[in-house]
Amino acid sequence: MFRKIKEFFTMLDNIGKEKRTDDSSPRQHINYQPQPEKKPTPFWLVFINTLLPTACAIAYVCIGLFAKIWHPTWLIFFLIPLYYSLYEAIEKKNMNYFGFPVLAVGVYLLLGFIDSMYFRTCWVILFSIPLYYLIGLAVKKKNALWFLNCMVPSLCIAGYLLLGFLGGWWHPGWVIFFVVPVYYQTVAAVKKYKEERKKYDYSASRNDRSRVETMTAEEYEEHRRNR
């Protein structure tokens, strides 16, 4: 019994020490390509990235204490998310990383603080937020038609509100919404026409090839001249 237990422990001790003799699955050598070295960030840029929030706070306090303009000087803090989002958008080469909503809200508030009348009219600036990101997606997709298809309803709403608030033309300004179904039906009709035209051209070229294959040399020359 003790001999069998000793053999069992000896077998466990030899597991993994045996050399592998089967080389049926050769190792796959991975070629690691060296990554391009990233250039170090300039000192002035590191300085701005580090001290911008502190600089905005100091500027706000100084303007408030010496000029007594606490409001709307607090809008200076909008520079912080704007700067860092712009830095990230440039670094990643993607405009969607930019904090455009912060910019739109900041401009709207600034205009409203300058003249309270702008609070009733300049809210249209906020419509530029979805417009900005749709432009970014259209640039990424490289498809202007996709952008236009997405923007037609928003443009109609913005146009209707502008007509209503600026000119008081709520009626008959609502007629502008007829543009939406007309536009999409036109796009669908053009798309359907192109698809049918493509099928017709394919079938015509196929019939033309089969007819050419049965022609004699003289008939083919006459057919080529007529084309």
Phi, psi and omega per residue, in radians:
M1 nan -0.804 3.137
F2 -1.155 -0.560 3.105
R3 -1.119 -0.697 3.128
K4 -1.174 -0.676 3.099
I5 -1.121 -0.704 3.121
K6 -1.114 -0.745 3.104
E7 -1.092 -0.660 3.140
F8 -1.104 -0.793 3.137
F9 -1.198 -0.572 3.078
T10 -1.144 -0.703 3.102
M11 -1.116 -0.728 3.094
L12 -1.112 -0.609 -3.127
D13 -1.248 -0.475 -3.116
N14 -1.515 -0.135 3.133
I15 -1.155 2.254 3.135
G16 1.582 -0.242 3.125
K17 -1.574 -0.266 3.136
E18 -1.292 2.390 3.136
K19 -1.308 2.501 3.141
R20 -1.434 2.199 -3.127
T21 -1.809 -0.280 -3.098
D22 -1.601 1.930 3.109
D23 -1.906 0.634 -3.103
S24 -1.184 -0.481 3.133
S25 -1.940 1.609 -3.091
P26 -1.133 2.689 3.123
R27 -1.214 2.519 3.088
Q28 -1.654 2.086 -3.129
H29 -1.486 2.168 -3.126
I30 -1.690 2.167 3.107
N31 -1.567 1.874 3.137
Y32 -1.492 2.090 3.103
Q33 -1.566 2.294 -3.128
P34 -1.136 2.317 3.120
Q35 -1.323 2.498 3.108
P36 -1.110 2.365 -3.120
E37 -1.223 2.337 3.136
K38 -1.423 2.310 -3.123
K39 -1.186 2.489 3.120
P40 -1.160 2.533 3.133
T41 -1.199 2.314 3.122
P42 -1.027 2.676 -3.074
F43 -1.102 -0.696 -3.093
W44 -1.133 -0.563 3.130
L45 -1.297 -0.679 3.061
V46 -1.093 -0.667 3.141
F47 -1.097 -0.782 3.135
I48 -1.176 -0.767 -3.129
N49 -1.052 -0.554 -3.088
T50 -1.459 -0.716 -2.952
L51 -1.777 -0.002 -3.080
L52 -1.052 -0.854 3.121
P53 -1.022 -0.732 3.123
T54 -1.134 -0.695 3.130
A55 -1.120 -0.698 3.110
C56 -1.125 -0.707 3.128
A57 -1.147 -0.741 3.123
I58 -1.121 -0.756 3.131
A59 -1.084 -0.725 3.140
Y60 -1.113 -0.769 -3.127
V61 -1.170 -0.745 -3.126
C62 -1.125 -0.781 3.130
I63 -1.133 -0.665 3.136
G64 -1.187 -0.691 -3.099
L65 -1.322 -0.752 -3.024
F66 -1.584 -0.577 -3.119
A67 -1.842 -0.113 -3.140
K68 0.999 0.619 3.136
I69 -2.047 1.259 3.098
W70 -1.276 -0.525 -3.138
H71 -2.156 2.200 0.159
P72 -1.757 0.591 -3.118
T73 -1.086 -0.397 -3.137
W74 -1.088 -0.243 3.085
L75 -1.151 -0.215 3.125
I76 -1.102 -0.416 3.133
F77 -1.233 -0.234 3.050
F78 -1.165 -0.353 -3.141
L79 -1.140 -0.481 -3.067
I80 -1.143 -1.017 3.111
P81 -1.146 -0.539 3.126
L82 -1.126 -0.766 -3.104
Y83 -1.154 -0.854 -3.067
Y84 -1.195 -0.611 3.082
S85 -1.218 -0.628 3.078
L86 -1.158 -0.701 3.109
Y87 -1.071 -0.764 3.132
E88 -1.187 -0.663 3.124
A89 -1.132 -0.676 3.122
I90 -1.238 -0.690 -3.113
E91 -1.160 -0.712 -3.115
K92 -1.632 -0.047 3.116
K93 0.964 0.830 3.134
N94 -2.495 1.980 -3.062
M95 -1.194 -0.289 -3.139
N96 -1.252 -0.248 3.099
Y97 -1.375 -0.254 -3.122
F98 -1.279 2.405 -3.117
G99 -1.381 1.162 -3.099
F100 -1.122 -0.617 3.083
P101 -1.009 -0.641 3.094
V102 -1.108 -0.727 3.123
L103 -1.127 -0.772 -3.116
A104 -1.127 -0.774 3.127
V105 -1.149 -0.690 3.121
G106 -1.105 -0.757 3.114
V107 -1.139 -0.711 3.125
Y108 -1.090 -0.785 3.135
L109 -1.157 -0.708 -3.138
L110 -1.101 -0.778 3.102
L111 -1.117 -0.668 3.124
G112 -1.179 -0.618 3.107
F113 -1.262 -0.536 3.079
I114 -1.178 -0.782 3.103
D115 -2.562 2.110 -3.069
S116 -1.091 -0.321 3.113
M117 -1.104 -0.519 -3.095
Y118 -1.229 -0.321 3.072
F119 -1.107 -0.494 -3.096
R120 -1.527 -0.274 -3.073
T121 -2.074 -0.662 -3.008
C122 -1.408 0.041 3.056
W123 -1.104 -0.247 3.096
V124 -1.086 -0.382 3.108
I125 -1.008 -0.539 -3.103
L126 -1.146 -0.356 3.071
F127 -1.181 -0.307 3.139
S128 -1.274 -0.248 -3.114
I129 -1.147 -0.992 3.083
P130 -1.122 -0.535 3.115
L131 -1.080 -0.725 -3.122
Y132 -1.078 -0.837 -3.089
Y133 -1.258 -0.519 3.044
L134 -1.182 -0.643 3.069
I135 -1.104 -0.711 3.108
G136 -1.080 -0.745 3.105
L137 -1.174 -0.650 3.123
A138 -1.152 -0.671 3.092
V139 -1.137 -0.694 3.135
K140 -1.177 -0.723 3.131
K141 -1.384 -0.301 -3.082
K142 0.983 0.842 -3.089
N143 -2.465 1.763 -3.124
A144 -1.249 -0.550 -3.138
L145 -1.155 -0.669 3.088
W146 -1.056 -0.729 3.118
F147 -1.102 -0.762 -3.130
L148 -1.155 -0.678 3.115
N149 -1.081 -0.613 3.135
C150 -1.341 -0.518 -2.976
M151 -1.614 -0.287 -3.061
V152 -0.990 -0.862 3.130
P153 -1.078 -0.721 3.142
S154 -1.141 -0.692 3.115
L155 -1.133 -0.649 3.120
C156 -1.163 -0.735 3.113
I157 -1.113 -0.796 3.130
A158 -1.083 -0.721 3.121
G159 -1.126 -0.699 3.131
Y160 -1.133 -0.756 3.132
L161 -1.154 -0.669 3.092
L162 -1.118 -0.759 3.102
L163 -1.084 -0.650 -3.102
G164 -1.282 -0.816 -3.057
F165 -1.378 -0.646 -3.086
L166 -1.515 -0.656 -3.081
G167 -1.973 -0.105 -3.095
G168 1.218 0.337 -3.083
W169 -1.670 0.997 3.038
W170 -1.141 -0.556 3.006
H171 -2.229 2.160 0.178
P172 -1.712 0.563 -3.120
G173 -1.093 -0.403 3.136
W174 -1.090 -0.261 3.132
V175 -1.076 -0.375 -3.093
I176 -1.092 -0.394 -3.130
F177 -1.241 -0.260 3.053
F178 -1.171 -0.321 3.120
V179 -1.084 -0.580 -3.056
V180 -1.082 -1.012 -3.137
P181 -1.149 -0.602 3.136
V182 -1.095 -0.742 -3.120
Y183 -1.119 -0.872 -3.069
Y184 -1.192 -0.597 3.081
Q185 -1.188 -0.636 3.093
T186 -1.145 -0.768 3.114
V187 -1.079 -0.738 3.126
A188 -1.128 -0.678 3.137
A189 -1.169 -0.736 3.123
V190 -1.117 -0.722 3.125
K191 -1.117 -0.736 3.129
K192 -1.142 -0.695 3.120
Y193 -1.099 -0.725 -3.139
K194 -1.144 -0.679 3.129
E195 -1.149 -0.768 3.119
E196 -1.160 -0.660 3.107
R197 -1.116 -0.664 3.126
K198 -1.163 -0.726 3.103
K199 -1.126 -0.715 -3.140
Y200 -1.133 -0.747 3.138
D201 -1.126 -0.646 3.131
Y202 -1.166 -0.789 -3.136
S203 -1.159 -0.661 3.133
A204 -1.148 -0.744 3.132
S205 -1.169 -0.598 3.113
R206 -1.183 -0.763 3.093
N207 -1.136 -0.616 -3.136
D208 -1.170 -0.679 3.125
R209 -1.150 -0.737 -3.134
S210 -1.163 -0.576 3.124
R211 -1.279 -0.601 -3.141
V212 -1.191 -0.610 -3.110
E213 -1.107 -0.427 -3.122
T214 -1.689 0.049 -3.110
M215 -1.455 2.690 2.969
T216 -1.437 3.052 -3.108
A217 -1.103 -0.722 -3.132
E218 -1.175 -0.738 3.127
E219 -1.120 -0.634 3.137
Y220 -1.180 -0.700 3.121
E221 -1.122 -0.712 3.108
E222 -1.160 -0.685 3.112
H223 -1.111 -0.713 -3.132
R224 -1.170 -0.648 3.107
R225 -1.199 -0.652 -3.134
N226 -1.187 -0.532 3.104
R227 -1.211 nan nan
